[in-house]
Amino acid sequence: MGHKAKIWIALWMVYILWGSTYLGIELAGETMPPFFGAGIRFLIAGTLMLGLVAWRRGTAALRLTRAEAASSAVVGLLLPGANALLFVTERQVPIGLASLIIAAVPLWVLLLRFAARERPDLVSVAGLVAGFAGIALLVRPGGGSSLGYLLLTVLASFMWAFGSFLSPRLPVPRDAFAATAYEMLAGGVALMTVALIVYSPHQLNPAHYSARSLVGLAYLIVFGSLIAYSAYAWLLANAPIGQVSTYAYVNPVIAIALGAIVLGESVTWRIVGGALLVLAAVAIVVRRESEAAVDAAPVVVSEADDVVGANGHAGEIAAGRVAER
């Protein structure tokens, strides 16, 4: 099989698997308490990923400093925490609409760069304005979704962006998989602690969870957290960043299609209009930022499967880090 064919297979794995995680979250959350579902997902996925790193690269790859441990905890609270909010909001917000709001992560990252006194170019700024116009259209109450749940989804998008923004600015483990595993574990421990406090033993009893919820959870752990991220990390080392980052505006299309086909969600003109604005803006911002990332800090490979940035931060691209999607 040729190299280009492998790239396209890996890309479509990321497109479909990460695009379908919104459906997995909705199914898992049907009968499973949100923070428990998200917590158990990341505890299991993080543990499995640590085991994979130890098996393939040895226990030396798992070593981390106190600063790296603290950074992993901070990013872990933000990224898996944002995912936990989706477990809550997707009970009221259609998965297609939720995926479009989450797709705005690169726009929030750009806004945070403004706050940090960085100056993106005018084309990126135009994309930012168009994108937030689309978000404003999408979060208008209507279609059975309350404003409160829509705003919680916006908060999840911002938390994802903030974690992505902080990640390259904090000392994190050099190994991309080890860094992601520690972040998953940190988020999983925090979420499970909350779950044990706020939920009753009856709510935490697995006997009350439907087969659909258990299948959704297993799908998130195996396909969303392990297989898709492995394909994504391979792409970072083997494909142009501009091509890899196309997942940012393909994933919502997959989620919208699955919502309509599997869950019978309606695709209204408001969603279509908001989708066009958000996805066009994300495409503009991601392409411009990816071009800048290639010029400033290209991704390099230090070992056969070791993906790192030239600045030493694992698996980071301008579009934002979504390993915990």
N, C-alpha and C positions, 0 to 999 in steps of 0.2 A: 504494500500500500504506500502511495506517495505521501510526501510531507504535507502537501496542500490538502489532500483528502483527510489526513489525520487532524489537521487544524479545523476543518469544517465539521468533522464528527464531534470533536471536543466542543466547538462553539455551539452546535445544536444541543449537545448535552446540557451545557450551561443555560441556553435559552429555555429549553423545555423543563429541566429539573428545577431551576430557580423560579421560572415563571409559574410552575405548578405548586410551589410551596404555599402560595396563598390558599389554594384549594386544600392542601394538607392541613394548614392551620385551622381553616373553617371546619373541616371534618373532625379533627382532634378536639376542638373546642365545643363541639355539639353537646357532649356529656361530661367532659373533663374540666375541672376548675382551671381557669386561664393560667394563673401563676404556677400551679402544679404542673400543668401540661408543658409550659415553656421551660420550667426548671428541670423536670426529668429529662426533657429532650437534650438540653445542653449538658447536663451531668453525664448522661450516657454517651453522647457524641464526643464530648471532651475527653472522657476516659478512653474511649476506643481510639481516638486520634493520638493520644499520648502513647498508647500501646503500639500503634502503628509506627510512630516515630522511633520508639525504643527498639522495635523489631528490625526496622530497616536501617537505622543509623546509629544505634547503640544508645545507652543511657547518657552518654556525654552530651548528646544533643538536647537533653531535657534540663540541663543545668541552667540556672538563671540567678542573677544578682537580686539583692533586695529592691533596688530601683526598678529592675525589670518586673519583679513580682508585683510591686505597687502599681506600675503602669498597666500591667495586664489586668489587675483588679479594676482600675478606673475604666479602661476601655471595655472590659467585660460587663461592668454595670450599665454602660451606655448601649452597647450593641445588642446583647441578649435582652436587656431591659426594654429596648425598643420593640424587639420581637414579641416580648410578653404583652405589650400594649396591643399588638395586632390580635393576639388571642382574645383580648377583651373586646376590641372594637369590631372585629369581624362577625360578632354575634348580631350586630345591628347594621354594619356597613357592608354593602356588596363587595366581593373580592376584587372585581374589576375596578371599582372606584377606589378601593384601598390601595391597589397596586399603582394606580396613577399618582396618588398622593405620595406614596413612598418613592416613586420614580423621581421625585423632585430633590432627592438627596444631593445630587451634584450642584443644584442651584443653591441650596442652603450652605454647602461647602464654600461656594463662591462668595456668598454673603458674609460668611465668617472670615474669609480672606480679606474682605473689605474692612471688617472690624479690626483685623490685625494689621491694618495699614498697608496691605499688599494691594497692588493696582493691576487688575486684569484689564485686557484691552476692551475697546468700545463694542466690538462684536459680541463678546461674552456678556457685557453689561446689557446689551439689547436683548440677548437671550434670557438673561435673568429677569428683566421686566416682563417679557412675554410669558415666561414660565409662571411667575407669581400671579399674573392676570388669569392664567388657566387654573391655578390653585384656588383663587378667589371664586371663580365660576363653579368649581367642583364642590366647594364646601358650603355653597348656598343650601340651606335646609330644603328638603324635598325628597320625593321618591322613597319615603319610609325611613330615612336616616336622620337622626336627630343631630342638631348642631354640636351638642356636647361630644358625641362619639366621633363626628367628623373632625373636630378640633383635637381630640385625643390621637387620631390617626396622624394629623399634622404634627403633633408633639412627637410621635414615634419617628416620623421622618426627620425631624430636627435632631432628635437624640442620635439617630444613625449617622447623620451628617457631622454632629459634634464629635462622636467617637472616631469617625473617619478623619476629621480635621486634626484631632489630638494625636492620633496614632503615629504619624511620621515625626511628630515633635516630641515624643516621649521615648525613653530607652526601653525598647521591647526586645525579646529574644530574636536573634538573627535568623533562626530557622522559622520559615513561614508557618509550617504545620505546628510546631511546638508553641509558637506565639498564639496561634488561633486556638489550640487546645487549652492553654492556660486561661485565655479570655472566656472561652465557653465554660470552663469549670468555675471560674470566679462568678460569672453571671448565674450559672446553675445553682451554686451554693446560696447566693443571695436570694434568688427567686424561690428556692425550696424553703428557705428560712421564713420568708413571708408567707408561703403557702401553709406551712405548719402552724403559723400563728393565727391566720385569718380563717382557715377552713376547718370544719368539724371533721372528726374521724369518719363520719358517714360520707361526707363529700370526697374524702381521700380513699375510700374503699374501691379498689379496681373492679369489684363485682358489679358496680353501678355504671361502668363505662361500656358503651356500645362497641360492637365489632368495628363499625365505621371509624369511631374515634381512635381505637387502638391501631387500626391499619393506617390512619392518617398520621399518628405519632411515629409509627415505625418508618413510614415513608419519609418524614421529616428528618429522622435520625440518619437513616442509611443513604437516601438519595439526595436530600437537601443539604445535609451537613457534611457528609463524607465524600460521596462520589462526585457531586457537583463542584465542591471546593477543590478536589483533587484535579478535576479537569480544568478548572479556572487557573490553578497554580501552574499546571503544565503549559497552558496557553500563554501565561505571562512570560515564560521562558522561551517560547517557541513561535510566537506570533506577534505582529506589530500591535502596540498598545491601542492604536486607533481602532483596529479590528476587534480586539478583545473587548473594548469598552462598549461595543454595540449592544451588549446584553442590557445596558441601562434603559434602552428604549425598545427592545424586543420583548423583554420579560413581561411588561404590562399588557402587551398584545396577546401573549399566551394566556395570561390570567383572565383577561376579558373574555377570550374565546371559551376557556374552561368554565367560567362563571355562567355564560350563556348556555353552553351545551350540557354541562353536568348539573348545574343548580337552577337553570331556568331564569337566570337574572336578565332583566331587560336592559338594553343598551339605548339610552335616551339621547336626544339631541344635545342635552346639557353635557352628558358624558363624552359624546363625540367631539363637541366644541372644546371642552376642557382638555381632552386627550390630544387633540391636534396642537393646541398651544403648549401644553407641558412637554409632549414628546419632541416637538420641533425645537423647543428651547433647550431641552436636555441634549438633543443631538448636536446643536450648535455649541453648547458649553463643553460637552464631553470631547468633541473633536478639537476645539481650540485648546482646551487644557491638556489633552493627550499629546498634541503636537508640542506644547510647551514642555511637557514632562519628558518627551523624547530628547529635546534639545538640552534640557537641564540635568536630567538624571535618568539615563536609560536603564532598563532592567538588564541585569547580567546573571549569568549562571556560574556558580562556584563549584558545584558538584553536579552529578547526573540529574538529580531531582531537587536541588536546593535553589529555590527562587528567592532572590534578594534584590533590593533596589541598590542603585549605585551609591545612594546615600546611607546604605546600611540598614534600611527599614524594610522588613519582610513584606513582599507581595503588595506594595502600595502603588496605586496609580492615581492620576489626578481626578478621576471620576469618583473616587471615594471607595473605602474598603467595605465589602459586603460579605465577608467570609461567614458571618453568622446568619445569613439570610435563611 
